[in-house]
Amino acid sequence: MSNVANEKIAAYANRLGDDSLIHGHRLSEWCSNGPFLEEDLAMTNVALDYIGRARNFLTYAAELIGGGATEDTLAYERDCLEYTNLLIYELPKGDFAFTTARQYLLDEFELLFLTALCNSEDSTLAAVAEKSLKETRYHLRRSKEWMLRLGNGTEESKEKLQTAVEQLIGYTPELFEVDALEKDLISGGIAVDRAGLEESWRSACEKTFDEAGVNMPQAVWRVKGGRTGFHTEHLGHLLADMQFVQRAYPGCQW
Amino acid sequence: MNMSTMNLNRSQDEAELEAEFQRRIDNEEKIEPKDWMPEAYRKNLIRQISQHAHSEVIGMQPEGNWITRAPSLHRKAVLLAKVQDEAGHGLYLYSAAETLGISREELIDALHTGAAKYASIFNYPSLSWADMGAIGWLVDGAAIVNQVSLQRTSYGPYARGMVRICKEESFHQRQGYHILMTLMEGDERQRKMAQDAVNRFWWPSLMMFGPHDSDSEHSGQSMTWKIKRQSNDELRQKFVDQSVEQAEAIGLTLPDPDLRWNEERGHYDFGEIDWDEFYSVIAGNGHCNRDRVAHHRRAHDEGAWVREALDAYENKRAAARTA
C-alpha cells in the first residue's frame, strides 16, 4: 500500500481511537460515583472496553505513523487542537441520565458503524471492529434497558432523561459527517460511510424513545468541529487531567 | 411450670445449642446461614464482614483518584480492571453480610453514620502515581495475608467469598509491585517518587493488622469461634517477612531502622508501630476521613433518584405481569 494511503488510514484509526479514548475517560470518571455498586461496576467495565478499543486503534495508527510513535505518544503528547474525537464524546459526564442517554445514542450508532467496519478492506480495522462489536452489543442491551427504566420510572427520572437528550441532540449530526479523508477511504473500501447510517440510527432510536415515553427531538442546533480540532472547552481540562504525569515527567517509562 | 423453670429450661437449651455450635466449629465444620448461631457470633460477623466490604468500596476512592491520570494506557486499563475487582469484592462481601439478616441499605447507613468502620489505611491520601504501586504492593499485600487466613474462617459464605477474592488479589499485588519496579528502573525523580510512596504507606500497612494481640478488643472470642484463624501479630509478622525481600529486590528501603533478620526467631524483627497515630487516624484525624465518607454519601445521595426510578420501573413491570 502506498505511503499516502497509509497516512490516511493512520489518521482514520487515530480519530476512531480518540473517540474511544475520550469516551472511556468520561466513563471512568464514574468510578466510585455510581448510583449503586452494581452500576459502578458496570460503568467501569464499559470504560475498560473503550480504553481497550482505543488502544487497538491507536496502536495501529502508531504502527502506520512509525518514527517511534506509540499508543502512548498519541494519547499523551498531543494537545487539544491535535485531538480529533467528535465533540459528543468529550462533553462532561453530567448526571446519570446524561451518561445513559449519551451511551445509548452512541451504542446505536456504534452498532451500525462497527458492523459496517467489519467489512473494511483493511484487515486490522476489520478485526478491531469485530472484537468491539461484541462489546457494543452488550453495551447497547444495558443502555437501552436503562433508557426504558429512566423513561418509565418516576416523573423525575423521565424529566432528567428528556433534558439530557435535548442537551445531546445537537452533537449527534456530527456522527454522520463525512469529510474529505473519509470520502477517500470509503472509495477504497476502507472506511465506513457514516452518512449512510443516519436513517437506520434515527429509526432505532425513535423506537426506544417511544418505548421510554420520551420525545426524540430534531437537531435544530448543530455543533461540529471535533475532526478538525475545533473542540469544546471541556477537552482541554480532560487532557490536563489525563496527561498530567506524562507532562510533568516527560520522557519517562511508566 | 412456673416462669423461672421456663427461663431455666430456655437457658439450658441455649447452652446445649451453644455447646453443639462450638463442637462443630472445633470440628472445622462450616457454619451456614440457616444454621443456629449465637447472637454474638452473628453480630461479630456482621461487624467484620461489613467492615471488610466497606473497605473494598472506600478503597476504590484513593485508586479511582488516579484512573484518569494513569501515565500510560496500559496502566490505566490495569488500574481500571483492578478497581472494578474491588467493587466486585465489595458486592460478594455485602452479599455474605446479607445472609446474616442485614440489608445493604442498613449496611450503607451504618457506614454513613460512622457506626461501621472501614480500613483506616484509606484515610491516607494517594498523592502520586507511585502511590498506586505502594497501595497495590503493600496495602493489597497486607490484605491478602489476612484474607488467605480468612479462607478458613468458620462462616461458610465468608470463607467462600475469601477464596474468590484471594485469587484476584494476588494479581493486584503484582500490578502494584510492577508499578514500583518500573519506577525504580526509571530516572532519579521516579525512584524518589517510589521511595516516598513506600515511606508513607509502610507503617500504615503494618497497622492494617490491628492492635497487638494483647490489646485487641475482639480477638479472643473471634479466635475461639474461628472467625479469625491467626492473630494480628502472627499475620503482621508474616507480612513483614515477605515484604523485606521484595523491597530489596527492586532497591527500595523500608523506613524502619530496627528492621533486621533474627536468626533465632527465624523472622525479621521490626520497630514499634506508632499506635498514637493508629488510634488518632481511626478517631478522625486522618487526611481523608471526612472526604471518604462525604464522597460515598454524595454519590449515594446523587443516585437516589436513579434507585427510585429503578424500583418504580420494576414495580410497574411486576404489576403489568400480574394484571
Contacts between the chains, C-beta under 8 A, distances in Angstrom:
chain1	res1	chain2	res2	distance
A	21	B	73	7.7
A	25	B	68	6.2
A	28	B	67	4.9
A	28	B	68	6.0
A	28	B	76	7.7
A	28	B	80	6.0
A	29	B	68	6.3
A	31	B	60	6.3
A	31	B	64	4.0
A	31	B	67	5.7
A	31	B	80	7.5
A	31	B	83	5.7
A	32	B	57	7.8
A	32	B	60	4.4
A	32	B	61	5.1
A	32	B	64	4.5
A	32	B	83	7.9
A	32	B	295	6.8
A	32	B	296	7.7
A	32	B	299	6.5
A	33	B	299	4.7
A	33	B	302	7.6
A	34	B	299	6.7
A	34	B	303	6.6
A	35	B	299	7.5
A	35	B	300	7.9
A	35	B	302	7.2
A	35	B	303	2.5
A	35	B	304	7.7
A	35	B	306	3.8
A	35	B	307	5.9
A	36	B	300	7.9
A	36	B	303	6.0
A	36	B	306	7.7
A	36	B	307	6.1
A	37	B	57	6.6
A	37	B	87	5.8
A	37	B	90	5.7
A	37	B	91	5.8
A	37	B	94	7.3
A	38	B	91	6.9
A	39	B	303	7.7
A	39	B	306	7.6
A	40	B	60	7.5
A	40	B	87	5.3
A	41	B	84	6.0
A	41	B	87	4.4
A	41	B	88	6.1
A	41	B	91	7.1
A	44	B	80	5.7
A	44	B	83	6.4
A	44	B	84	4.6
A	44	B	87	7.0
A	45	B	84	6.1
A	47	B	80	6.0
A	48	B	77	6.3
A	48	B	80	4.8
A	48	B	81	6.0
A	48	B	84	6.7
A	51	B	73	6.4
A	51	B	76	5.8
A	51	B	77	5.0
A	51	B	80	6.5
A	52	B	77	6.3
A	54	B	73	6.8
A	55	B	73	5.1
A	55	B	74	7.6
A	55	B	77	7.0
A	58	B	73	7.4
A	71	B	73	5.3
A	72	B	72	5.0
A	72	B	73	6.1
A	75	B	73	5.7
A	76	B	71	7.5
A	76	B	72	7.7
A	95	B	302	7.3
A	96	B	302	7.8
A	96	B	303	6.8
A	96	B	306	5.0
A	148	B	313	7.2
A	149	B	309	5.9
A	149	B	310	5.6
A	149	B	313	4.5
A	150	B	306	7.7
A	150	B	309	5.5
A	152	B	312	8.0
A	152	B	313	5.4
A	152	B	316	6.4
A	153	B	308	7.1
A	153	B	309	2.7
A	153	B	310	6.6
A	153	B	312	4.7
A	153	B	313	4.6
A	154	B	305	7.1
A	154	B	308	5.5
A	154	B	309	5.0
A	154	B	312	4.9
A	156	B	305	5.2
A	156	B	308	7.4
A	156	B	309	7.3
A	157	B	305	6.0
A	157	B	306	7.1
A	157	B	308	7.4
A	157	B	309	3.4
A	157	B	312	7.7
A	160	B	305	7.1
A	241	B	68	5.0
A	241	B	69	6.0
A	242	B	68	6.0
A	242	B	69	6.7
A	244	B	69	5.2
A	245	B	69	5.9
A	245	B	70	7.7
A	245	B	71	3.8
A	245	B	129	5.3
A	246	B	71	5.5
A	249	B	71	7.8
A	249	B	189	6.1
A	249	B	190	7.0
A	252	B	71	7.8
A	252	B	186	5.4
A	252	B	187	6.2
A	252	B	189	7.8
A	252	B	190	5.8
A	253	B	182	6.3
A	253	B	185	7.4
A	253	B	186	5.9
A	254	B	71	4.0
A	254	B	72	4.7
A	254	B	75	5.9
A	254	B	129	7.3
A	254	B	179	8.0
A	254	B	182	6.3
A	254	B	183	7.9
A	254	B	186	7.9
